[in-house]
Amino acid sequence: MLSFKNLALPAVVGAALLVAGEASAQTKVAVIDMQKAINETNEGARANDTLKKLFDKRQVELNGIQENLLKEKTQLEKRCRATPSQAQCQSGMEELQKKLMELQNLMMQYQQDIQKKQTEATQPILTKMLTIISRLAQQNSYDLVVDRAAVHFTVPAGDITDQAIKIYNSESNVAPLPPEAPKGDANKGKKPAKK
């Protein structure tokens, strides 16, 4: 036998879904790609350029150390084959192992340092960007602004990333990075010929 309770539950759930549907239809949502917004501001591009140069410099240093260790290993293996003394080989291998561990520690230290510098460089940009996003949300009556990383699909009209970057750059005193010259350009640094 059907009771009032059995009929009331679906009616309440249906009414709740109807109200939720009406509320969501009135909710205005925007999406921003925060990673892009931070990296593509003039300030973010300069910070990334500085970090890339630091990373590249350190990578060259680490590669040099690694090459030297490989040479040491090769020389040690040759000596061990030529010398019957196991003690010398063992001692040499232990020393090489110690140097490898020092290299790994240096690599981790460099990685942590670069991450720290990246955080230090992007935190002020993030703070300014959040202020701009808040203003855009108020000006355009957005109820919610969501990071693109958390959304599977959005229509381009709801994306405010480029608008936020443009506003950030117009309010910033940081000039854009100069365009890079193509690598291997034979005319690099030369003035164009007069006609």
Long-range contacts (C-beta under 8 A, 24 or more apart in sequence): 27-143, 27-144, 28-140, 28-141, 28-142, 28-143, 28-144, 29-142, 29-143, 29-144, 29-145, 29-146, 29-158, 30-136, 30-137, 30-140, 30-142, 30-144, 30-145, 30-146, 30-158, 30-159, 30-160, 31-145, 31-146, 31-147, 31-148, 31-151, 31-154, 31-158, 31-159, 31-160, 31-161, 32-133, 32-145, 32-146, 32-147, 32-148, 32-159, 32-160, 32-161, 32-164, 33-147, 33-148, 33-149, 33-159, 33-161, 34-126, 34-129, 34-147, 34-148, 34-149, 35-148, 35-149, 36-148, 36-161, 36-165, 37-129, 37-161, 37-164, 37-165, 37-168, 38-122, 38-125, 38-126, 38-129, 40-165, 41-125, 41-129, 41-165, 41-168, 41-169, 41-172, 41-174, 42-169, 42-172, 42-174, 42-175, 42-176, 42-177, 43-125, 43-168, 43-172, 43-174, 44-122, 44-125, 45-176, 45-177, 46-174, 46-177, 47-118, 47-121, 47-122, 47-125, 49-177, 50-121, 51-114, 51-117, 51-118, 51-121, 54-114, 54-117, 55-114, 58-110, 58-114, 62-103, 62-106, 62-107, 62-110, 65-103, 65-106, 66-103, 69-96, 69-99, 69-100, 69-103, 72-96, 72-99, 125-168, 128-168, 128-171, 128-172, 129-164, 129-168, 132-164, 132-167, 132-168, 132-171, 133-160, 133-164, 135-167, 136-160, 136-163, 136-164, 136-167
